[in-house]
């Protein structure tokens, strides 16, 4: 299951809850895809296709939405959808 947490512009932010227990967020667009960990700090896990400029932009979006992402993650786990 990969619920969408939010969309911003051409980017879709979502997670695979069965992938690992460490809170993370995936982002995808027609340009590429990336994964950011949120714990213990926000950090790029991996990516393909995005430029360094796009990755910096995406990390800022993740930072801005960090609390929302964590809240959605915990709600999703609590609901038994993991």
Secondary structure, 3 states (H helix, E strand, C coil): CCCEEEEECCEEEECCCCCCCCCEEEEEECCEEEEEECCCCCEEEEEECCCHHHHHHHHHHHHHCHHHHHHHHHHHHHCCCC
